[in-house]
Amino acid sequence: MTDAAPLIVVEDLVKSFDEGDEAVTVLKGLDLTIGTGELVALLGPSGSGKSTLLNILGTLMRPTSGSFKMLGLNLIGARDVDLTEFRNRHIGFVFQAHNLLPDFTALENVMFPAATRKGRETAVDRRRATELLRRVGLADRRDFPASKLSGGQKQRVAVARALMNQPELVLADEPTGNLDRESADRVMELLTEINRDDKTTFLISTHDERIAERCRRQIRMLDGLVVG
């Protein structure tokens, strides 16, 4: 629990999947509160439900039952079109495999969320994307195709892309999992700096205790529940 104003409040969250004639329950009545401006690590063994939780918090998956509120809005019963708009406005994503468009430049990749939302690129978006690339230390790579960037550079572009629409929440799923130690440290320093300076809330799923220790709070999952 946190003293900060709540950004996310989850109560009695359940998620089950049908597998043949049986239902497999992955989340089993999970409760969770994340405050505005927190830097949180999400830890737990494979199969504990971390990815399922991230997908629900990112509005990419609907829970089976329970309550999920973000920014004071109840998202459980929202229409798909409204969830898509909410996600694009308020949530950014950083994935382990970065998921960049390889033939797009670094700048085009960063602008992509805004261009998707508006249906076009604008001069304002281009300036913001350029500034974000400068902030992540890649101003000199803005016109490089993503396929020509190193792993660490690609992940920093992914961080800039996640911030393009100025989201309140960034969900990072093993963001340093494919990086060497030096690159991982640099990405984590970047996330910490953005959290501190912009008060952006980060929830970072990781198996790396060293990364988790750099977060101000650790949430541990086991067998579909928060255990500490």
Sine and cosine of phi, psi and omega as CSV:
sin_phi,cos_phi,sin_psi,cos_psi,sin_omega,cos_omega
0.00,0.00,0.46,-0.89,-0.04,-1.00
-0.76,-0.65,0.44,-0.90,0.06,-1.00
-0.99,0.11,-0.22,0.98,0.00,-1.00
-0.94,0.35,0.43,-0.90,0.06,-1.00
-0.83,0.56,0.72,-0.69,-0.09,-1.00
-0.94,0.34,0.76,-0.65,0.15,-0.99
-1.00,-0.05,-0.65,0.76,-0.02,-1.00
-0.81,-0.59,0.73,-0.68,0.13,-0.99
-0.75,-0.66,0.89,-0.46,0.01,-1.00
-0.88,-0.47,0.74,-0.67,0.00,-1.00
-0.71,-0.70,0.76,-0.65,0.12,-0.99
0.78,0.63,0.71,0.71,-0.08,-1.00
-0.98,0.20,0.79,-0.61,0.00,-1.00
-0.81,-0.58,0.70,-0.72,0.13,-0.99
-0.68,-0.73,0.85,-0.53,0.03,-1.00
-0.86,-0.52,0.50,-0.87,0.05,-1.00
-0.84,-0.55,0.65,-0.76,0.07,-1.00
-0.99,0.15,0.81,-0.59,0.09,-1.00
-0.79,-0.62,0.99,-0.12,-0.09,-1.00
0.93,0.37,-0.81,-0.59,-0.01,-1.00
-1.00,-0.02,0.02,1.00,-0.06,-1.00
-0.88,-0.48,0.41,-0.91,0.10,-1.00
-0.96,-0.28,0.78,-0.63,0.06,-1.00
-0.97,-0.23,0.86,-0.51,-0.03,-1.00
-1.00,-0.09,0.87,-0.49,-0.07,-1.00
-0.99,-0.11,-0.71,0.70,0.11,-0.99
-0.96,-0.28,0.73,-0.68,-0.26,-0.96
-0.82,-0.57,0.80,0.60,0.01,-1.00
1.00,0.00,0.70,0.71,-0.11,-0.99
-0.98,0.21,0.68,-0.74,0.10,-0.99
-0.89,-0.45,0.67,-0.74,-0.06,-1.00
-0.33,-0.94,0.70,-0.71,0.14,-0.99
-0.78,-0.63,0.74,-0.67,0.05,-1.00
-0.83,-0.56,0.80,-0.60,-0.06,-1.00
-1.00,0.09,0.40,-0.92,0.06,-1.00
-0.87,0.49,0.76,-0.65,0.04,-1.00
0.99,0.12,0.14,0.99,0.02,-1.00
-0.98,0.20,0.42,-0.91,0.15,-0.99
-0.87,-0.50,0.97,-0.26,-0.23,-0.97
-0.85,-0.53,0.71,-0.70,0.14,-0.99
-0.99,-0.14,0.66,-0.75,0.06,-1.00
-0.92,-0.39,0.91,-0.42,-0.10,-0.99
-0.89,-0.46,0.42,-0.91,0.07,-1.00
0.37,-0.93,0.42,-0.91,-0.01,-1.00
-0.93,0.37,0.29,-0.96,0.10,-0.99
-0.83,0.55,0.70,-0.72,-0.02,-1.00
1.00,0.00,0.01,1.00,-0.03,-1.00
-0.99,0.16,-0.24,0.97,0.04,-1.00
0.95,-0.31,0.14,0.99,-0.06,-1.00
-0.88,0.48,-0.76,0.65,-0.05,-1.00
-0.91,0.42,-0.63,0.78,0.05,-1.00
-0.88,0.47,-0.68,0.73,0.03,-1.00
-0.89,0.46,-0.71,0.70,0.01,-1.00
-0.87,0.49,-0.65,0.76,0.01,-1.00
-0.90,0.43,-0.60,0.80,0.04,-1.00
-0.95,0.32,-0.70,0.71,0.01,-1.00
-0.90,0.44,-0.49,0.87,0.04,-1.00
-1.00,0.10,0.08,1.00,-0.02,-1.00
0.87,0.50,0.43,0.90,0.07,-1.00
-1.00,0.01,-0.24,0.97,-0.05,-1.00
-0.57,-0.82,0.61,-0.79,0.04,-1.00
-1.00,-0.08,0.65,-0.76,0.08,-1.00
-0.96,0.27,0.28,-0.96,0.08,-1.00
-0.97,0.26,-0.63,0.77,0.05,-1.00
-0.32,-0.95,0.14,-0.99,-0.01,-1.00
0.94,-0.35,-0.09,-1.00,-0.05,-1.00
-0.86,-0.51,0.69,-0.72,0.05,-1.00
-0.65,-0.76,0.92,-0.39,0.04,-1.00
-0.86,-0.51,0.65,-0.76,0.12,-0.99
-0.67,-0.74,0.71,-0.71,-0.08,-1.00
0.82,0.57,0.51,0.86,0.03,-1.00
0.98,0.18,-0.01,1.00,-0.04,-1.00
-0.99,-0.15,0.71,-0.70,0.06,-1.00
-0.99,0.14,0.93,-0.37,-0.10,-0.99
-1.00,-0.08,-0.05,1.00,-0.09,-1.00
-0.89,0.46,-0.72,0.69,-0.09,-1.00
-0.99,-0.13,0.17,0.99,-0.07,-1.00
-0.93,0.36,0.52,-0.86,0.07,-1.00
-0.94,0.34,0.41,-0.91,-0.01,-1.00
-0.84,0.54,-0.67,0.74,-0.03,-1.00
-0.90,0.43,-0.59,0.81,0.03,-1.00
-0.95,0.31,-0.59,0.81,0.05,-1.00
-0.91,0.42,-0.63,0.78,0.03,-1.00
-0.88,0.47,-0.71,0.71,0.02,-1.00
-0.91,0.41,-0.67,0.74,0.03,-1.00
-0.88,0.47,-0.71,0.71,-0.02,-1.00
-0.88,0.47,-0.69,0.73,-0.05,-1.00
-0.93,0.37,-0.53,0.85,-0.02,-1.00
-0.99,0.13,-0.59,0.81,-0.28,-0.96
-0.88,-0.48,-0.16,0.99,-0.11,-0.99
-0.76,-0.65,0.73,-0.68,0.13,-0.99
-0.92,-0.40,0.40,-0.92,-0.07,-1.00
-0.76,-0.65,0.67,-0.74,0.18,-0.98
-0.79,-0.61,0.85,-0.53,-0.08,-1.00
-0.96,-0.28,0.37,-0.93,0.01,-1.00
-0.85,0.53,-0.64,0.77,-0.06,-1.00
-1.00,-0.08,0.22,0.97,0.05,-1.00
0.87,0.50,-0.55,0.83,0.11,-0.99
0.83,0.56,0.64,0.77,0.10,-1.00
-0.98,0.18,0.39,-0.92,0.11,-0.99
-0.99,0.11,0.93,-0.38,-0.23,-0.97
-0.89,0.45,-0.51,0.86,-0.05,-1.00
-1.00,-0.01,-0.10,0.99,0.07,-1.00
-1.00,0.06,0.50,-0.87,0.08,-1.00
-0.95,0.32,0.22,-0.98,0.08,-1.00
-0.83,0.56,-0.71,0.71,0.00,-1.00
-0.88,0.47,-0.70,0.72,-0.01,-1.00
-0.91,0.42,-0.61,0.79,0.04,-1.00
-0.90,0.44,-0.67,0.74,0.00,-1.00
-0.92,0.40,-0.63,0.77,-0.02,-1.00
-0.96,0.29,-0.27,0.96,-0.19,-0.98
-0.81,0.59,-0.71,0.70,0.00,-1.00
-0.87,0.49,-0.63,0.78,0.01,-1.00
-0.94,0.33,-0.65,0.76,0.01,-1.00
-0.91,0.42,-0.61,0.79,0.03,-1.00
-0.90,0.43,-0.69,0.73,-0.03,-1.00
-0.91,0.41,-0.66,0.75,-0.09,-1.00
-1.00,-0.09,-0.26,0.97,-0.04,-1.00
0.99,0.12,0.12,0.99,0.00,-1.00
-0.23,-0.97,0.29,-0.96,0.14,-0.99
-1.00,0.01,0.58,-0.82,0.05,-1.00
-0.82,-0.57,0.31,-0.95,0.03,-1.00
-0.89,0.45,-0.59,0.80,0.03,-1.00
-0.89,0.45,-0.70,0.72,0.01,-1.00
-0.91,0.42,-0.62,0.78,0.01,-1.00
-0.89,0.45,-0.65,0.76,0.03,-1.00
-0.92,0.40,-0.67,0.74,0.01,-1.00
-0.91,0.42,-0.69,0.73,0.01,-1.00
-0.89,0.45,-0.63,0.78,0.04,-1.00
-0.89,0.45,-0.66,0.75,0.02,-1.00
-0.92,0.40,-0.63,0.78,0.03,-1.00
-0.90,0.43,-0.65,0.76,0.05,-1.00
-0.90,0.43,-0.61,0.79,0.08,-1.00
-0.89,0.46,-0.66,0.75,-0.05,-1.00
-0.91,0.41,-0.57,0.82,0.00,-1.00
-1.00,-0.01,0.17,0.99,0.11,-0.99
0.99,0.16,0.44,0.90,-0.07,-1.00
-0.78,-0.62,0.48,0.88,0.01,-1.00
-0.85,0.53,-0.56,0.83,-0.04,-1.00
-0.99,0.17,0.00,1.00,0.02,-1.00
-0.90,-0.43,0.20,0.98,-0.13,-0.99
-0.87,0.50,-0.55,0.84,-0.05,-1.00
-0.98,-0.18,0.15,0.99,0.05,-1.00
-0.99,0.16,0.68,-0.73,0.18,-0.98
-0.87,0.49,0.57,-0.82,-0.02,-1.00
-0.84,0.55,-0.52,0.85,-0.02,-1.00
-0.91,0.41,-0.29,0.96,-0.02,-1.00
-0.99,-0.11,0.03,1.00,-0.03,-1.00
-1.00,-0.07,0.44,-0.90,0.09,-1.00
-0.96,0.29,0.19,-0.98,0.01,-1.00
-0.86,0.52,-0.71,0.70,0.01,-1.00
-0.91,0.41,-0.62,0.79,0.04,-1.00
-0.91,0.41,-0.67,0.75,0.03,-1.00
-0.86,0.50,-0.65,0.76,-0.03,-1.00
-0.94,0.34,-0.53,0.85,0.08,-1.00
-0.94,0.35,-0.58,0.81,0.13,-0.99
-0.89,0.46,-0.65,0.76,0.02,-1.00
-0.89,0.46,-0.61,0.79,0.06,-1.00
-0.90,0.44,-0.72,0.70,0.03,-1.00
-0.87,0.50,-0.67,0.74,0.03,-1.00
-0.88,0.48,-0.67,0.75,0.00,-1.00
-0.88,0.48,-0.46,0.89,-0.05,-1.00
-1.00,-0.04,-0.07,1.00,-0.17,-0.98
-0.84,0.55,-0.68,0.73,-0.04,-1.00
-1.00,-0.06,0.29,0.96,0.04,-1.00
0.80,0.60,0.83,0.56,-0.05,-1.00
-0.96,0.29,0.44,-0.90,0.12,-0.99
-0.97,0.24,-0.48,0.88,-0.08,-1.00
-0.79,-0.61,0.71,-0.70,0.17,-0.98
-0.87,-0.49,0.83,-0.56,0.07,-1.00
-0.98,-0.19,0.85,-0.53,-0.05,-1.00
-0.87,-0.49,0.90,-0.43,-0.05,-1.00
-0.98,-0.20,0.97,-0.22,-0.04,-1.00
0.76,0.65,0.81,0.59,-0.13,-0.99
-0.91,0.40,-0.31,0.95,0.01,-1.00
-0.93,-0.36,0.15,0.99,-0.13,-0.99
-0.89,0.45,-0.50,0.87,-0.04,-1.00
-0.98,-0.22,0.20,0.98,-0.12,-0.99
-0.95,-0.32,0.46,-0.89,0.15,-0.99
-0.94,0.33,0.20,-0.98,-0.13,-0.99
-0.87,0.50,-0.69,0.73,-0.03,-1.00
-0.90,0.43,-0.70,0.71,0.01,-1.00
-0.92,0.40,-0.63,0.77,0.03,-1.00
-0.88,0.47,-0.68,0.73,0.02,-1.00
-0.89,0.45,-0.63,0.78,-0.02,-1.00
-0.92,0.39,-0.66,0.75,0.05,-1.00
-0.90,0.44,-0.67,0.74,-0.02,-1.00
-0.92,0.39,-0.62,0.79,0.08,-1.00
-0.87,0.49,-0.62,0.79,0.01,-1.00
-0.91,0.41,-0.72,0.69,0.01,-1.00
-0.88,0.47,-0.66,0.75,0.01,-1.00
-0.89,0.45,-0.67,0.74,0.01,-1.00
-0.90,0.44,-0.70,0.71,-0.01,-1.00
-0.91,0.42,-0.67,0.74,0.05,-1.00
-0.86,0.51,-0.69,0.72,-0.02,-1.00
-0.93,0.37,-0.72,0.70,-0.14,-0.99
-0.99,0.14,-0.61,0.79,-0.11,-0.99
-0.97,-0.24,-0.15,0.99,-0.04,-1.00
0.89,0.46,0.42,0.91,0.11,-0.99
-0.94,0.33,0.71,-0.70,0.03,-1.00
-0.99,0.14,0.74,-0.67,0.03,-1.00
-0.85,-0.53,0.73,-0.68,0.20,-0.98
-0.88,-0.48,0.91,-0.41,-0.16,-0.99
-0.91,-0.42,0.93,-0.36,0.09,-1.00
-0.99,0.16,0.78,-0.62,-0.05,-1.00
-0.43,-0.90,0.47,-0.88,0.18,-0.98
-0.99,-0.15,-0.08,1.00,-0.13,-0.99
-1.00,-0.05,0.96,-0.30,-0.01,-1.00
-0.87,0.49,-0.51,0.86,0.00,-1.00
-0.91,0.42,-0.64,0.77,0.07,-1.00
-0.93,0.36,-0.69,0.72,-0.03,-1.00
-0.87,0.49,-0.59,0.81,-0.03,-1.00
-0.91,0.41,-0.32,0.95,0.02,-1.00
-0.99,0.10,-0.14,0.99,0.08,-1.00
-1.00,0.02,0.43,-0.90,-0.06,-1.00
-0.98,0.20,-0.27,0.96,-0.03,-1.00
-0.53,-0.85,0.60,-0.80,0.05,-1.00
-0.86,-0.51,0.75,-0.66,0.09,-1.00
-0.92,-0.40,0.79,-0.61,-0.03,-1.00
-0.93,-0.37,0.72,-0.69,0.03,-1.00
-0.92,-0.40,0.53,-0.85,0.09,-1.00
-0.46,-0.89,0.82,-0.57,0.10,-0.99
0.81,0.59,0.69,0.73,0.13,-0.99
0.99,0.12,0.18,0.98,-0.02,-1.00
-0.70,-0.71,0.45,-0.89,0.19,-0.98
-0.98,0.19,0.82,-0.58,-0.07,-1.00
-0.90,-0.43,-0.08,1.00,0.02,-1.00
0.10,-0.99,0.00,0.00,0.00,0.00
